[in-house]
Every structure is written in C-alpha cells, then in structure tokens.
Amino acid sequence: MSLRYLIRRNSRGSLPVYTDIRNGGTRYLVSIRNVQGQPSSLANDLKQSLFSHNSPEAARLKVQVVAQRHLVISGGRWKNDVINWLTSKGF
C-alpha cells in the first residue's frame, strides 16, 4: 500500500505530533506538523480509521489542513491515539 503522504521524524527521533491547549484548558488541539505530499489524504485516513465509525469519538473528531503542511485535530485529547496510529502505519 503506497501512501500519498510522508511524515518524517524530527531530529530527536520522535513524531512531529504536538498538543495545544487553549481557552483556559477547555479547548484541546493536536497538531501534526511538516506533512509531505498530500495532507488532505492524511486527514481523510485519520477520519476513517482512527476510531470506529459508530463511536462517540468519531463523531467529535474534526481534522483541518492548515498552511498546506500541517494538520490540526480537535474534539478530544487524542495525541497518544494519533501517535499510535502513525506508528502502526510505519512512520
């Protein structure tokens, strides 16, 4: 299976997945930085396979492409889920 996107690890060897807490701790954002290729394909793959389709997490999941190289995921505290998903994909 060839993917249309690539996420390189940073200089410390970890995935470029970061959290951003806003609005006094009520808004929790997860960002994936420096996506090479087609970040919209990554956004679609995350929406379809990060959580099962009938779960409440899938209903709250929102993924946006920002600045043509970054993704912002909102709706929950899912940094570890995203890292595990990317690791299972081979990144």
Long-range contacts (C-beta under 8 A, 24 or more apart in sequence): 3-37, 3-41, 3-45, 3-89, 4-37, 4-38, 4-41, 5-35, 5-36, 5-37, 5-38, 5-39, 5-41, 5-42, 6-35, 6-36, 6-37, 6-91, 7-32, 7-34, 7-35, 7-36, 7-42, 7-86, 7-91, 8-34, 8-36, 9-91, 15-83, 15-86, 15-87, 15-91, 17-79, 17-82, 17-83, 17-86, 18-79, 19-77, 19-79, 27-74, 28-74, 28-76, 28-77, 29-72, 29-73, 29-74, 30-72, 30-73, 30-74, 30-77, 30-78, 30-79, 30-82, 31-66, 31-70, 31-71, 31-72, 31-73, 32-70, 32-71, 32-73, 32-82, 32-86, 33-69, 33-70, 34-69, 34-70, 35-69, 35-70, 35-71, 36-69, 39-65, 39-68, 39-69, 39-70, 39-71, 40-65, 42-71, 43-71, 46-71, 46-73, 46-82, 46-85, 49-85, 50-78, 50-81, 50-82, 50-85, 51-81
